[in-house]
Structure formats: C-alpha cells, structure tokens
Amino acid sequence: MKSIWEMDAPIGLAFFFGPALIIGIMMLISGFNTVSAIMVLVLVLCGLKYMHTSIIGKYRIMKSIVNSIHLKKDSKILDAGCGHGAEYVS
C-alpha cells in the first residue's frame, strides 16, 4: 500500500477538501445550513474516495487483472498510463 504522499495527483484533493473547508467556515460564521452541510459531507466523502482509489483501489484492480491472465512468475508488466506508474509483485 502506498502512502498519501505517493498518490497520483495529490493536488486533486484540493478540489474536494478546499471547497469543503470554505463552506464549513462559512457555515461557522453564518450559522448551520442543511444544504451546505450536505455539500460539505459529499465533498469530503468524494475526497476520501479519491484517496482510496489512488492509494489502494487501483492496486487491487491491477492485482485481480494480473492474476486472471495467469502470467509466468518471471513476467514483467509495463504500466504505460499516466501518473508515476504502478508496481505489482506477486
């Protein structure tokens, strides 16, 4: 498992947690608002899902795909997508 510092595009977290923080601060200043609270909750949950997918989820998917194609033990796989690459050791 990777750490949060090794996740793909960590700047993407700013698009979820940034607005959630701003809306939360506005709610503290102007008072509780149900719609705003729901927006904060949704943004935080989406940010957490983004983190999970980048840190854990993609490796689980990669492992299931690699295991399903029955490669030899000494095979190598090139991850030629975007990001800093992924490593799979069986």
N, C-alpha and C positions, 0 to 999 in steps of 0.2 A: 504494500500500500504506500502510496506517495503522501507527502505532507502538503499542507496548504501552500507552501512556498514553491512547490513543484507543479502546481496545477496549470492547465492550459489557460491562457488569457485571464490572469487574476484581476486585470482591470475591469473585466466584466462584472465582478462583484459590486463595483461602484454603481452600476446601473440598477442594481436591486437594493443594496443597503443604503446608498446615498439618498434616494428619494424617500425610503422608509424612515431614515433618520430625520430628514427635513420635515416630513409630515408629522412624525412623532413630536418634534419640537414645537411645531405649530399647534398641535393638539394640547401640549402642556401650557402654552401661552393663552390660547383662546378657549380652551375647555374641550371636554370629551365630545367626539362626534362619531357615531356608529359607522358611517360610511368611511371616514378617514381611518378608523381603527381596523376595519376590514381591509382597506387598501394596504396599510402597514403590514398586517398579517400575511396577505397574499404576496407582497414584495419580499418579505423575509423568508417565507416558505419557498418561493421561486429561487432566491439566492442560495438557500440551503440545498435545494435540488440540483442547482448548477454546480455547487461544490461537490456534492456526492457523485454526480455523473463524471466530472472531470478527474476526481481523485480515485474513486473506487469503481464506478459503474462501467466505464469503458474497458477496464481490465477484466472484469467479469465477462463481458461480451466477447472480448478477444479470446479469453481462455476457452469459452464454450465453442467458438468457431474453430480454433486450432485443434481442440480435442475431437471435434466432429469430422475433421478431414484426415485423421489418422496419419500424421507425418512421422517420419523416422526420428529417432532420438537426436541424431546429429544434424537435423534440418535447420535451416535459418530462414527467418521471415523478415522481409523488409517492410517497415511501416513508412510508406511514402505519402502520407497525408499531410495535413497542416499541423502545426504545433511542434513540440520538441521531440516527438517520437515516443514510442512505447516499447517496452522491453518485456518479453514473455519468456520465462524459464519454466520448463515443465518439470 
